[in-house]
Amino acid sequence: MLQLPDGLEQECRRELIAFEEQANMPYITSIERLGRQEGRQEGRQEGRQEGQANMLLSLLAIKFGPLGEADRQRVLDADAQTLLEWSTRLLTARSCEDVFGAGPRPDSEH
């Protein structure tokens, strides 16, 4: 990494800003590009997980009726792997308890 003396660095930055304005083309460092790419990937993952949770909530409500708030929140707080496991269990479940399994869970209406 090259570090310019303070005076030269400020002059370089001014020239870069002037060039960006003239060319209407902002400069994006490789670190900024990587940060943006990581942000997009995280956003897509969060969107997929939110979609999985909403789908499971819909299917649970169709199969078992309206869910209690504790069950709703449990689904919304679950990670992607847990949502997948619960979605698979839903196929043969006879109750919400069958879907969520025997692990510890908050009190709920279902």
Gaussian input, Z-matrix of N, CA and C with variables (Angstrom, degrees):
# hf/3-21g

backbone

0 1
 N
 C     1     B1
 C     2     B2     1     A1
 N     3     B3     2     A2     1     D1
 C     4     B4     3     A3     2     D2
 C     5     B5     4     A4     3     D3
 N     6     B6     5     A5     4     D4
 C     7     B7     6     A6     5     D5
 C     8     B8     7     A7     6     D6
 N     9     B9     8     A8     7     D7
 C    10    B10     9     A9     8     D8
 C    11    B11    10    A10     9     D9
 N    12    B12    11    A11    10    D10
 C    13    B13    12    A12    11    D11
 C    14    B14    13    A13    12    D12
 N    15    B15    14    A14    13    D13
 C    16    B16    15    A15    14    D14
 C    17    B17    16    A16    15    D15
 N    18    B18    17    A17    16    D16
 C    19    B19    18    A18    17    D17
 C    20    B20    19    A19    18    D18
 N    21    B21    20    A20    19    D19
 C    22    B22    21    A21    20    D20
 C    23    B23    22    A22    21    D21
 N    24    B24    23    A23    22    D22
 C    25    B25    24    A24    23    D23
 C    26    B26    25    A25    24    D24
 N    27    B27    26    A26    25    D25
 C    28    B28    27    A27    26    D26
 C    29    B29    28    A28    27    D27
 N    30    B30    29    A29    28    D28
 C    31    B31    30    A30    29    D29
 C    32    B32    31    A31    30    D30
 N    33    B33    32    A32    31    D31
 C    34    B34    33    A33    32    D32
 C    35    B35    34    A34    33    D33
 N    36    B36    35    A35    34    D34
 C    37    B37    36    A36    35    D35
 C    38    B38    37    A37    36    D36
 N    39    B39    38    A38    37    D37
 C    40    B40    39    A39    38    D38
 C    41    B41    40    A40    39    D39
 N    42    B42    41    A41    40    D40
 C    43    B43    42    A42    41    D41
 C    44    B44    43    A43    42    D42
 N    45    B45    44    A44    43    D43
 C    46    B46    45    A45    44    D44
 C    47    B47    46    A46    45    D45
 N    48    B48    47    A47    46    D46
 C    49    B49    48    A48    47    D47
 C    50    B50    49    A49    48    D48
 N    51    B51    50    A50    49    D49
 C    52    B52    51    A51    50    D50
 C    53    B53    52    A52    51    D51
 N    54    B54    53    A53    52    D52
 C    55    B55    54    A54    53    D53
 C    56    B56    55    A55    54    D54
 N    57    B57    56    A56    55    D55
 C    58    B58    57    A57    56    D56
 C    59    B59    58    A58    57    D57
 N    60    B60    59    A59    58    D58
 C    61    B61    60    A60    59    D59
 C    62    B62    61    A61    60    D60
 N    63    B63    62    A62    61    D61
 C    64    B64    63    A63    62    D62
 C    65    B65    64    A64    63    D63
 N    66    B66    65    A65    64    D64
 C    67    B67    66    A66    65    D65
 C    68    B68    67    A67    66    D66
 N    69    B69    68    A68    67    D67
 C    70    B70    69    A69    68    D68
 C    71    B71    70    A70    69    D69
 N    72    B72    71    A71    70    D70
 C    73    B73    72    A72    71    D71
 C    74    B74    73    A73    72    D72
 N    75    B75    74    A74    73    D73
 C    76    B76    75    A75    74    D74
 C    77    B77    76    A76    75    D75
 N    78    B78    77    A77    76    D76
 C    79    B79    78    A78    77    D77
 C    80    B80    79    A79    78    D78
 N    81    B81    80    A80    79    D79
 C    82    B82    81    A81    80    D80
 C    83    B83    82    A82    81    D81
 N    84    B84    83    A83    82    D82
 C    85    B85    84    A84    83    D83
 C    86    B86    85    A85    84    D84
 N    87    B87    86    A86    85    D85
 C    88    B88    87    A87    86    D86
 C    89    B89    88    A88    87    D87
 N    90    B90    89    A89    88    D88
 C    91    B91    90    A90    89    D89
 C    92    B92    91    A91    90    D90
 N    93    B93    92    A92    91    D91
 C    94    B94    93    A93    92    D92
 C    95    B95    94    A94    93    D93
 N    96    B96    95    A95    94    D94
 C    97    B97    96    A96    95    D95
 C    98    B98    97    A97    96    D96
 N    99    B99    98    A98    97    D97
 C   100   B100    99    A99    98    D98
 C   101   B101   100   A100    99    D99
 N   102   B102   101   A101   100   D100
 C   103   B103   102   A102   101   D101
 C   104   B104   103   A103   102   D102
 N   105   B105   104   A104   103   D103
 C   106   B106   105   A105   104   D104
 C   107   B107   106   A106   105   D105
 N   108   B108   107   A107   106   D106
 C   109   B109   108   A108   107   D107
 C   110   B110   109   A109   108   D108
 N   111   B111   110   A110   109   D109
 C   112   B112   111   A111   110   D110
 C   113   B113   112   A112   111   D111
 N   114   B114   113   A113   112   D112
 C   115   B115   114   A114   113   D113
 C   116   B116   115   A115   114   D114
 N   117   B117   116   A116   115   D115
 C   118   B118   117   A117   116   D116
 C   119   B119   118   A118   117   D117
 N   120   B120   119   A119   118   D118
 C   121   B121   120   A120   119   D119
 C   122   B122   121   A121   120   D120
 N   123   B123   122   A122   121   D121
 C   124   B124   123   A123   122   D122
 C   125   B125   124   A124   123   D123
 N   126   B126   125   A125   124   D124
 C   127   B127   126   A126   125   D125
 C   128   B128   127   A127   126   D126
 N   129   B129   128   A128   127   D127
 C   130   B130   129   A129   128   D128
 C   131   B131   130   A130   129   D129
 N   132   B132   131   A131   130   D130
 C   133   B133   132   A132   131   D131
 C   134   B134   133   A133   132   D132
 N   135   B135   134   A134   133   D133
 C   136   B136   135   A135   134   D134
 C   137   B137   136   A136   135   D135
 N   138   B138   137   A137   136   D136
 C   139   B139   138   A138   137   D137
 C   140   B140   139   A139   138   D138
 N   141   B141   140   A140   139   D139
 C   142   B142   141   A141   140   D140
 C   143   B143   142   A142   141   D141
 N   144   B144   143   A143   142   D142
 C   145   B145   144   A144   143   D143
 C   146   B146   145   A145   144   D144
 N   147   B147   146   A146   145   D145
 C   148   B148   147   A147   146   D146
 C   149   B149   148   A148   147   D147
 N   150   B150   149   A149   148   D148
 C   151   B151   150   A150   149   D149
 C   152   B152   151   A151   150   D150
 N   153   B153   152   A152   151   D151
 C   154   B154   153   A153   152   D152
 C   155   B155   154   A154   153   D153
 N   156   B156   155   A155   154   D154
 C   157   B157   156   A156   155   D155
 C   158   B158   157   A157   156   D156
 N   159   B159   158   A158   157   D157
 C   160   B160   159   A159   158   D158
 C   161   B161   160   A160   159   D159
 N   162   B162   161   A161   160   D160
 C   163   B163   162   A162   161   D161
 C   164   B164   163   A163   162   D162
 N   165   B165   164   A164   163   D163
 C   166   B166   165   A165   164   D164
 C   167   B167   166   A166   165   D165
 N   168   B168   167   A167   166   D166
 C   169   B169   168   A168   167   D167
 C   170   B170   169   A169   168   D168
 N   171   B171   170   A170   169   D169
 C   172   B172   171   A171   170   D170
 C   173   B173   172   A172   171   D171
 N   174   B174   173   A173   172   D172
 C   175   B175   174   A174   173   D173
 C   176   B176   175   A175   174   D174
 N   177   B177   176   A176   175   D175
 C   178   B178   177   A177   176   D176
 C   179   B179   178   A178   177   D177
 N   180   B180   179   A179   178   D178
 C   181   B181   180   A180   179   D179
 C   182   B182   181   A181   180   D180
 N   183   B183   182   A182   181   D181
 C   184   B184   183   A183   182   D182
 C   185   B185   184   A184   183   D183
 N   186   B186   185   A185   184   D184
 C   187   B187   186   A186   185   D185
 C   188   B188   187   A187   186   D186
 N   189   B189   188   A188   187   D187
 C   190   B190   189   A189   188   D188
 C   191   B191   190   A190   189   D189
 N   192   B192   191   A191   190   D190
 C   193   B193   192   A192   191   D191
 C   194   B194   193   A193   192   D192
 N   195   B195   194   A194   193   D193
 C   196   B196   195   A195   194   D194
 C   197   B197   196   A196   195   D195
 N   198   B198   197   A197   196   D196
 C   199   B199   198   A198   197   D197
 C   200   B200   199   A199   198   D198
 N   201   B201   200   A200   199   D199
 C   202   B202   201   A201   200   D200
 C   203   B203   202   A202   201   D201
 N   204   B204   203   A203   202   D202
 C   205   B205   204   A204   203   D203
 C   206   B206   205   A205   204   D204
 N   207   B207   206   A206   205   D205
 C   208   B208   207   A207   206   D206
 C   209   B209   208   A208   207   D207
 N   210   B210   209   A209   208   D208
 C   211   B211   210   A210   209   D209
 C   212   B212   211   A211   210   D210
 N   213   B213   212   A212   211   D211
 C   214   B214   213   A213   212   D212
 C   215   B215   214   A214   213   D213
 N   216   B216   215   A215   214   D214
 C   217   B217   216   A216   215   D215
 C   218   B218   217   A217   216   D216
 N   219   B219   218   A218   217   D217
 C   220   B220   219   A219   218   D218
 C   221   B221   220   A220   219   D219
 N   222   B222   221   A221   220   D220
 C   223   B223   222   A222   221   D221
 C   224   B224   223   A223   222   D222
 N   225   B225   224   A224   223   D223
 C   226   B226   225   A225   224   D224
 C   227   B227   226   A226   225   D225
 N   228   B228   227   A227   226   D226
 C   229   B229   228   A228   227   D227
 C   230   B230   229   A229   228   D228
 N   231   B231   230   A230   229   D229
 C   232   B232   231   A231   230   D230
 C   233   B233   232   A232   231   D231
 N   234   B234   233   A233   232   D232
 C   235   B235   234   A234   233   D233
 C   236   B236   235   A235   234   D234
 N   237   B237   236   A236   235   D235
 C   238   B238   237   A237   236   D236
 C   239   B239   238   A238   237   D237
 N   240   B240   239   A239   238   D238
 C   241   B241   240   A240   239   D239
 C   242   B242   241   A241   240   D240
 N   243   B243   242   A242   241   D241
 C   244   B244   243   A243   242   D242
 C   245   B245   244   A244   243   D243
 N   246   B246   245   A245   244   D244
 C   247   B247   246   A246   245   D245
 C   248   B248   247   A247   246   D246
 N   249   B249   248   A248   247   D247
 C   250   B250   249   A249   248   D248
 C   251   B251   250   A250   249   D249
 N   252   B252   251   A251   250   D250
 C   253   B253   252   A252   251   D251
 C   254   B254   253   A253   252   D252
 N   255   B255   254   A254   253   D253
 C   256   B256   255   A255   254   D254
 C   257   B257   256   A256   255   D255
 N   258   B258   257   A257   256   D256
 C   259   B259   258   A258   257   D257
 C   260   B260   259   A259   258   D258
 N   261   B261   260   A260   259   D259
 C   262   B262   261   A261   260   D260
 C   263   B263   262   A262   261   D261
 N   264   B264   263   A263   262   D262
 C   265   B265   264   A264   263   D263
 C   266   B266   265   A265   264   D264
 N   267   B267   266   A266   265   D265
 C   268   B268   267   A267   266   D266
 C   269   B269   268   A268   267   D267
 N   270   B270   269   A269   268   D268
 C   271   B271   270   A270   269   D269
 C   272   B272   271   A271   270   D270
 N   273   B273   272   A272   271   D271
 C   274   B274   273   A273   272   D272
 C   275   B275   274   A274   273   D273
 N   276   B276   275   A275   274   D274
 C   277   B277   276   A276   275   D275
 C   278   B278   277   A277   276   D276
 N   279   B279   278   A278   277   D277
 C   280   B280   279   A279   278   D278
 C   281   B281   280   A280   279   D279
 N   282   B282   281   A281   280   D280
 C   283   B283   282   A282   281   D281
 C   284   B284   283   A283   282   D282
 N   285   B285   284   A284   283   D283
 C   286   B286   285   A285   284   D284
 C   287   B287   286   A286   285   D285
 N   288   B288   287   A287   286   D286
 C   289   B289   288   A288   287   D287
 C   290   B290   289   A289   288   D288
 N   291   B291   290   A290   289   D289
 C   292   B292   291   A291   290   D290
 C   293   B293   292   A292   291   D291
 N   294   B294   293   A293   292   D292
 C   295   B295   294   A294   293   D293
 C   296   B296   295   A295   294   D294
 N   297   B297   296   A296   295   D295
 C   298   B298   297   A297   296   D296
 C   299   B299   298   A298   297   D297
 N   300   B300   299   A299   298   D298
 C   301   B301   300   A300   299   D299
 C   302   B302   301   A301   300   D300
 N   303   B303   302   A302   301   D301
 C   304   B304   303   A303   302   D302
 C   305   B305   304   A304   303   D303
 N   306   B306   305   A305   304   D304
 C   307   B307   306   A306   305   D305
 C   308   B308   307   A307   306   D306
 N   309   B309   308   A308   307   D307
 C   310   B310   309   A309   308   D308
 C   311   B311   310   A310   309   D309
 N   312   B312   311   A311   310   D310
 C   313   B313   312   A312   311   D311
 C   314   B314   313   A313   312   D312
 N   315   B315   314   A314   313   D313
 C   316   B316   315   A315   314   D314
 C   317   B317   316   A316   315   D315
 N   318   B318   317   A317   316   D316
 C   319   B319   318   A318   317   D317
 C   320   B320   319   A319   318   D318
 N   321   B321   320   A320   319   D319
 C   322   B322   321   A321   320   D320
 C   323   B323   322   A322   321   D321
 N   324   B324   323   A323   322   D322
 C   325   B325   324   A324   323   D323
 C   326   B326   325   A325   324   D324
 N   327   B327   326   A326   325   D325
 C   328   B328   327   A327   326   D326
 C   329   B329   328   A328   327   D327

   B1=1.4370
   B2=1.5165
   B3=1.2997
   B4=1.4577
   B5=1.5183
   B6=1.3463
   B7=1.4569
   B8=1.5134
   B9=1.3116
   B10=1.4624
   B11=1.5156
   B12=1.3275
   B13=1.4672
   B14=1.5336
   B15=1.3440
   B16=1.4608
   B17=1.5278
   B18=1.2966
   B19=1.4661
   B20=1.5158
   B21=1.3148
   B22=1.4570
   B23=1.5246
   B24=1.3303
   B25=1.4642
   B26=1.5305
   B27=1.3327
   B28=1.4624
   B29=1.5261
   B30=1.3323
   B31=1.4673
   B32=1.5271
   B33=1.3115
   B34=1.4662
   B35=1.5258
   B36=1.3364
   B37=1.4654
   B38=1.5324
   B39=1.3378
   B40=1.4727
   B41=1.5275
   B42=1.3236
   B43=1.4682
   B44=1.5247
   B45=1.3085
   B46=1.4612
   B47=1.5265
   B48=1.3323
   B49=1.4716
   B50=1.5233
   B51=1.3301
   B52=1.4661
   B53=1.5223
   B54=1.3158
   B55=1.4607
   B56=1.5229
   B57=1.3530
   B58=1.4635
   B59=1.5187
   B60=1.3332
   B61=1.4653
   B62=1.5208
   B63=1.3166
   B64=1.4616
   B65=1.5349
   B66=1.3057
   B67=1.4646
   B68=1.5253
   B69=1.3294
   B70=1.4605
   B71=1.5290
   B72=1.3220
   B73=1.4540
   B74=1.5286
   B75=1.3274
   B76=1.4635
   B77=1.5242
   B78=1.3165
   B79=1.4580
   B80=1.5211
   B81=1.3074
   B82=1.4560
   B83=1.5165
   B84=1.3219
   B85=1.4652
   B86=1.5195
   B87=1.3245
   B88=1.4604
   B89=1.5259
   B90=1.3203
   B91=1.4640
   B92=1.5193
   B93=1.3489
   B94=1.4682
   B95=1.5276
   B96=1.3311
   B97=1.4711
   B98=1.5220
   B99=1.3365
   B100=1.4629
   B101=1.5236
   B102=1.3289
   B103=1.4603
   B104=1.5156
   B105=1.3290
   B106=1.4570
   B107=1.5205
   B108=1.3340
   B109=1.4637
   B110=1.5277
   B111=1.3389
   B112=1.4600
   B113=1.5268
   B114=1.3314
   B115=1.4543
   B116=1.5147
   B117=1.3398
   B118=1.4666
   B119=1.5171
   B120=1.3315
   B121=1.4617
   B122=1.5240
   B123=1.3341
   B124=1.4647
   B125=1.5220
   B126=1.3126
   B127=1.4630
   B128=1.5142
   B129=1.3361
   B130=1.4655
   B131=1.5206
   B132=1.3458
   B133=1.4631
   B134=1.5175
   B135=1.3327
   B136=1.4664
   B137=1.5208
   B138=1.3177
   B139=1.4637
   B140=1.5194
   B141=1.3277
   B142=1.4630
   B143=1.5207
   B144=1.3229
   B145=1.4600
   B146=1.5232
   B147=1.3187
   B148=1.4635
   B149=1.5229
   B150=1.3256
   B151=1.4577
   B152=1.5226
   B153=1.3325
   B154=1.4707
   B155=1.5203
   B156=1.3262
   B157=1.4680
   B158=1.5222
   B159=1.3213
   B160=1.4706
   B161=1.5247
   B162=1.3182
   B163=1.4623
   B164=1.5231
   B165=1.3325
   B166=1.4643
   B167=1.5255
   B168=1.3276
   B169=1.4631
   B170=1.5232
   B171=1.3181
   B172=1.4651
   B173=1.5167
   B174=1.3098
   B175=1.4672
   B176=1.5264
   B177=1.3330
   B178=1.4619
   B179=1.5230
   B180=1.3292
   B181=1.4679
   B182=1.5214
   B183=1.3196
   B184=1.4662
   B185=1.5227
   B186=1.3251
   B187=1.4569
   B188=1.5277
   B189=1.3501
   B190=1.4606
   B191=1.5326
   B192=1.3066
   B193=1.4614
   B194=1.5271
   B195=1.3264
   B196=1.4696
   B197=1.5264
   B198=1.3243
   B199=1.4621
   B200=1.5181
   B201=1.3201
   B202=1.4502
   B203=1.5225
   B204=1.3095
   B205=1.4686
   B206=1.5216
   B207=1.3358
   B208=1.4633
   B209=1.5298
   B210=1.3397
   B211=1.4685
   B212=1.5272
   B213=1.3286
   B214=1.4657
   B215=1.5336
   B216=1.3228
   B217=1.4640
   B218=1.5177
   B219=1.3147
   B220=1.4615
   B221=1.5273
   B222=1.3217
   B223=1.4688
   B224=1.5254
   B225=1.3164
   B226=1.4685
   B227=1.5236
   B228=1.3252
   B229=1.4655
   B230=1.5258
   B231=1.3259
   B232=1.4688
   B233=1.5270
   B234=1.3408
   B235=1.4664
   B236=1.5315
   B237=1.3163
   B238=1.4684
   B239=1.5275
   B240=1.3254
   B241=1.4617
   B242=1.5285
   B243=1.3166
   B244=1.4596
   B245=1.5236
   B246=1.3279
   B247=1.4680
   B248=1.5227
   B249=1.3200
   B250=1.4631
   B251=1.5261
   B252=1.3301
   B253=1.4700
   B254=1.5277
   B255=1.3164
   B256=1.4600
   B257=1.5159
   B258=1.3232
   B259=1.4708
   B260=1.5196
   B261=1.3133
   B262=1.4593
   B263=1.5299
   B264=1.3265
   B265=1.4651
   B266=1.5275
   B267=1.3261
   B268=1.4575
   B269=1.5293
   B270=1.3153
   B271=1.4642
   B272=1.5245
   B273=1.3320
   B274=1.4683
   B275=1.5237
   B276=1.3286
   B277=1.4601
   B278=1.5279
   B279=1.3283
   B280=1.4639
   B281=1.5194
   B282=1.3499
   B283=1.4593
   B284=1.5304
   B285=1.3152
   B286=1.4680
   B287=1.5258
   B288=1.3236
   B289=1.4560
   B290=1.5316
   B291=1.3274
   B292=1.4683
   B293=1.5263
   B294=1.3177
   B295=1.4677
   B296=1.5197
   B297=1.3219
   B298=1.4644
   B299=1.5178
   B300=1.3054
   B301=1.4538
   B302=1.5115
   B303=1.3177
   B304=1.4665
   B305=1.5280
   B306=1.3390
   B307=1.4577
   B308=1.5113
   B309=1.3224
   B310=1.4580
   B311=1.5246
   B312=1.3341
   B313=1.4534
   B314=1.5210
   B315=1.3304
   B316=1.4589
   B317=1.5207
   B318=1.3387
   B319=1.4771
   B320=1.5148
   B321=1.3046
   B322=1.4613
   B323=1.5003
   B324=1.3214
   B325=1.4672
   B326=1.5129
   B327=1.3578
   B328=1.4687
   B329=1.5075
   A1=108.06
   A2=117.15
   A3=123.66
   A4=109.21
   A5=115.92
   A6=120.06
   A7=108.27
   A8=115.52
   A9=121.89
   A10=110.23
   A11=117.45
   A12=119.48
   A13=109.35
   A14=117.32
   A15=122.42
   A16=113.04
   A17=118.48
   A18=121.13
   A19=111.59
   A20=117.29
   A21=121.55
   A22=111.19
   A23=116.59
   A24=120.02
   A25=110.80
   A26=117.79
   A27=121.51
   A28=110.77
   A29=116.31
   A30=120.16
   A31=110.62
   A32=116.78
   A33=121.29
   A34=110.29
   A35=116.64
   A36=121.16
   A37=110.57
   A38=117.55
   A39=120.22
   A40=111.15
   A41=115.78
   A42=119.42
   A43=110.92
   A44=116.65
   A45=120.37
   A46=110.55
   A47=116.77
   A48=120.68
   A49=110.07
   A50=116.72
   A51=120.07
   A52=110.32
   A53=117.34
   A54=120.90
   A55=110.65
   A56=116.73
   A57=120.23
   A58=111.55
   A59=115.26
   A60=119.32
   A61=110.94
   A62=116.08
   A63=120.64
   A64=110.83
   A65=116.69
   A66=120.65
   A67=111.69
   A68=116.30
   A69=121.22
   A70=110.08
   A71=114.75
   A72=121.43
   A73=108.51
   A74=117.81
   A75=119.66
   A76=112.02
   A77=114.97
   A78=121.11
   A79=109.35
   A80=117.04
   A81=122.30
   A82=107.41
   A83=115.77
   A84=119.32
   A85=109.84
   A86=115.03
   A87=119.19
   A88=110.85
   A89=116.91
   A90=120.13
   A91=110.01
   A92=116.88
   A93=119.99
   A94=110.87
   A95=116.97
   A96=120.39
   A97=110.82
   A98=116.61
   A99=119.89
   A100=110.65
   A101=117.22
   A102=120.72
   A103=111.47
   A104=116.47
   A105=120.03
   A106=111.40
   A107=116.11
   A108=120.31
   A109=110.73
   A110=116.63
   A111=119.73
   A112=110.35
   A113=116.87
   A114=120.50
   A115=112.35
   A116=116.19
   A117=119.65
   A118=111.04
   A119=117.42
   A120=120.67
   A121=110.98
   A122=116.63
   A123=119.55
   A124=110.48
   A125=116.80
   A126=120.81
   A127=112.07
   A128=116.53
   A129=119.53
   A130=110.77
   A131=116.86
   A132=120.18
   A133=110.49
   A134=116.98
   A135=120.03
   A136=110.41
   A137=116.96
   A138=120.66
   A139=111.81
   A140=116.90
   A141=120.47
   A142=110.63
   A143=116.51
   A144=120.40
   A145=110.46
   A146=117.67
   A147=120.46
   A148=110.51
   A149=117.12
   A150=121.09
   A151=111.77
   A152=116.84
   A153=120.61
   A154=110.33
   A155=116.48
   A156=120.50
   A157=110.75
   A158=117.06
   A159=120.40
   A160=111.76
   A161=116.67
   A162=120.55
   A163=110.10
   A164=116.76
   A165=120.11
   A166=110.60
   A167=117.63
   A168=120.29
   A169=111.11
   A170=116.63
   A171=120.80
   A172=111.35
   A173=116.60
   A174=120.67
   A175=111.63
   A176=116.76
   A177=119.84
   A178=110.94
   A179=116.96
   A180=120.94
   A181=111.32
   A182=117.05
   A183=120.23
   A184=110.45
   A185=115.81
   A186=119.85
   A187=113.02
   A188=117.72
   A189=120.76
   A190=114.26
   A191=118.02
   A192=120.10
   A193=110.85
   A194=115.89
   A195=119.86
   A196=111.94
   A197=115.35
   A198=120.84
   A199=110.42
   A200=115.66
   A201=121.09
   A202=109.86
   A203=115.67
   A204=120.34
   A205=112.03
   A206=117.76
   A207=120.81
   A208=111.03
   A209=117.11
   A210=120.45
   A211=111.24
   A212=116.53
   A213=120.08
   A214=110.20
   A215=115.91
   A216=119.89
   A217=111.10
   A218=116.88
   A219=120.83
   A220=110.74
   A221=116.62
   A222=120.52
   A223=110.12
   A224=117.28
   A225=120.73
   A226=112.11
   A227=117.94
   A228=122.16
   A229=113.49
   A230=117.98
   A231=121.56
   A232=111.50
   A233=115.11
   A234=119.77
   A235=109.67
   A236=115.66
   A237=121.55
   A238=112.25
   A239=118.06
   A240=121.12
   A241=110.97
   A242=116.50
   A243=120.55
   A244=110.78
   A245=116.83
   A246=120.17
   A247=110.99
   A248=116.67
   A249=120.88
   A250=110.94
   A251=116.91
   A252=120.39
   A253=110.46
   A254=117.13
   A255=120.26
   A256=111.52
   A257=116.91
   A258=120.44
   A259=110.90
   A260=116.83
   A261=121.30
   A262=110.65
   A263=116.97
   A264=121.00
   A265=111.92
   A266=116.50
   A267=120.83
   A268=111.89
   A269=116.94
   A270=121.05
   A271=112.84
   A272=116.81
   A273=119.91
   A274=113.07
   A275=117.81
   A276=121.74
   A277=111.57
   A278=114.86
   A279=121.40
   A280=111.20
   A281=115.93
   A282=121.16
   A283=108.78
   A284=115.52
   A285=119.13
   A286=110.89
   A287=116.45
   A288=120.04
   A289=110.96
   A290=116.43
   A291=120.34
   A292=110.62
   A293=116.90
   A294=120.92
   A295=109.83
   A296=116.01
   A297=120.02
   A298=113.18
   A299=118.38
   A300=121.00
   A301=112.85
   A302=114.76
   A303=120.47
   A304=112.88
   A305=118.50
   A306=121.01
   A307=112.34
   A308=117.81
   A309=120.81
   A310=110.18
   A311=116.22
   A312=119.71
   A313=108.46
   A314=115.96
   A315=118.56
   A316=110.86
   A317=116.31
   A318=120.22
   A319=108.83
   A320=116.38
   A321=120.86
   A322=109.54
   A323=113.59
   A324=119.71
   A325=111.55
   A326=118.44
   A327=121.93
   A328=109.59
   D1=134.02
   D2=-177.91
   D3=-99.12
   D4=129.96
   D5=178.02
   D6=-115.57
   D7=123.31
   D8=-179.78
   D9=-86.00
   D10=152.82
   D11=172.60
   D12=-60.34
   D13=151.74
   D14=-173.36
   D15=-50.48
   D16=-50.31
   D17=-178.05
   D18=-60.76
   D19=-43.32
   D20=-179.44
   D21=-70.25
   D22=-35.79
   D23=178.34
   D24=-64.75
   D25=-42.40
   D26=178.73
   D27=-64.13
   D28=-41.55
   D29=178.44
   D30=-64.64
   D31=-42.26
   D32=178.61
   D33=-61.50
   D34=-43.53
   D35=179.62
   D36=-62.93
   D37=-43.81
   D38=178.17
   D39=-60.43
   D40=-43.31
   D41=179.80
   D42=-66.18
   D43=-38.87
   D44=178.48
   D45=-64.07
   D46=-43.22
   D47=178.61
   D48=-63.12
   D49=-43.00
   D50=179.02
   D51=-63.39
   D52=-40.87
   D53=178.79
   D54=-64.15
   D55=-43.23
   D56=178.54
   D57=-59.16
   D58=-44.82
   D59=-179.89
   D60=-63.90
   D61=-41.99
   D62=-179.08
   D63=-67.29
   D64=-43.06
   D65=-176.55
   D66=-87.59
   D67=-8.39
   D68=-176.67
   D69=52.71
   D70=43.97
   D71=-175.34
   D72=-141.27
   D73=92.72
   D74=-176.98
   D75=-65.72
   D76=143.12
   D77=178.37
   D78=-84.28
   D79=130.44
   D80=178.28
   D81=-120.33
   D82=122.12
   D83=-179.72
   D84=-71.08
   D85=163.18
   D86=179.09
   D87=-63.29
   D88=-33.06
   D89=177.87
   D90=-66.29
   D91=-42.03
   D92=177.04
   D93=-62.81
   D94=-41.43
   D95=177.93
   D96=-61.02
   D97=-45.05
   D98=179.02
   D99=-62.87
   D100=-41.10
   D101=178.79
   D102=-62.45
   D103=-42.85
   D104=178.13
   D105=-63.79
   D106=-42.60
   D107=179.95
   D108=-62.97
   D109=-44.33
   D110=178.67
   D111=-63.34
   D112=-40.04
   D113=178.57
   D114=-62.17
   D115=-41.72
   D116=177.51
   D117=-64.14
   D118=-41.88
   D119=179.38
   D120=-63.60
   D121=-43.02
   D122=178.18
   D123=-63.82
   D124=-40.66
   D125=178.92
   D126=-62.64
   D127=-42.07
   D128=178.04
   D129=-64.04
   D130=-42.31
   D131=179.70
   D132=-63.15
   D133=-44.74
   D134=179.07
   D135=-62.84
   D136=-39.01
   D137=178.89
   D138=-64.43
   D139=-42.32
   D140=177.85
   D141=-63.37
   D142=-44.14
   D143=-178.99
   D144=-65.38
   D145=-41.03
   D146=177.03
   D147=-63.25
   D148=-39.55
   D149=177.43
   D150=-64.23
   D151=-40.95
   D152=177.34
   D153=-61.87
   D154=-44.19
   D155=-179.06
   D156=-63.27
   D157=-44.53
   D158=179.97
   D159=-64.95
   D160=-38.42
   D161=177.66
   D162=-63.89
   D163=-46.16
   D164=179.45
   D165=-62.60
   D166=-42.07
   D167=177.75
   D168=-58.93
   D169=-42.80
   D170=179.23
   D171=-63.46
   D172=-45.58
   D173=-178.83
   D174=-66.70
   D175=-40.02
   D176=176.73
   D177=-61.28
   D178=-43.29
   D179=-179.73
   D180=-65.85
   D181=-37.36
   D182=178.22
   D183=-65.77
   D184=-43.71
   D185=-174.89
   D186=-78.53
   D187=-38.54
   D188=-172.50
   D189=-117.92
   D190=-0.48
   D191=-176.78
   D192=89.86
   D193=-177.68
   D194=-177.01
   D195=-56.51
   D196=138.51
   D197=-178.81
   D198=-90.98
   D199=151.34
   D200=172.14
   D201=-71.00
   D202=159.54
   D203=-178.35
   D204=-61.17
   D205=-36.57
   D206=179.50
   D207=-62.48
   D208=-42.82
   D209=178.07
   D210=-67.20
   D211=-41.63
   D212=177.85
   D213=-58.29
   D214=-48.09
   D215=-178.14
   D216=-66.09
   D217=-36.07
   D218=177.92
   D219=-60.05
   D220=-43.58
   D221=178.29
   D222=-65.95
   D223=-45.10
   D224=-178.36
   D225=-63.77
   D226=-29.54
   D227=-178.68
   D228=-88.21
   D229=-9.40
   D230=-174.50
   D231=-72.41
   D232=150.63
   D233=175.42
   D234=-82.07
   D235=171.09
   D236=-173.91
   D237=-59.91
   D238=-41.38
   D239=-178.57
   D240=-65.20
   D241=-41.73
   D242=178.96
   D243=-65.41
   D244=-41.67
   D245=177.67
   D246=-59.44
   D247=-40.38
   D248=178.25
   D249=-64.31
   D250=-44.13
   D251=179.03
   D252=-62.26
   D253=-45.41
   D254=-179.99
   D255=-64.35
   D256=-38.85
   D257=179.06
   D258=-62.76
   D259=-38.04
   D260=178.37
   D261=-68.46
   D262=-42.58
   D263=178.92
   D264=-64.40
   D265=-30.42
   D266=-177.69
   D267=-57.47
   D268=-30.51
   D269=-177.07
   D270=-59.04
   D271=-35.76
   D272=-176.91
   D273=-115.69
   D274=2.08
   D275=-175.32
   D276=-70.08
   D277=146.64
   D278=175.22
   D279=-106.52
   D280=-7.53
   D281=179.05
   D282=-157.67
   D283=167.87
   D284=175.27
   D285=-62.01
   D286=-34.13
   D287=178.56
   D288=-59.94
   D289=-37.27
   D290=176.85
   D291=-64.05
   D292=-36.53
   D293=-179.14
   D294=-69.24
   D295=-49.42
   D296=-174.26
   D297=-77.37
   D298=-15.19
   D299=176.87
   D300=83.71
   D301=-175.26
   D302=-172.67
   D303=-88.47
   D304=-1.22
   D305=-178.30
   D306=-64.98
   D307=168.97
   D308=179.60
   D309=-64.17
   D310=140.33
   D311=-179.26
   D312=-148.75
   D313=154.87
   D314=178.78
   D315=-70.43
   D316=159.37
   D317=175.72
   D318=-60.49
   D319=140.51
   D320=179.26
   D321=-149.82
   D322=171.88
   D323=-179.17
   D324=-81.21
   D325=-17.35
   D326=-179.74
   D327=-122.61

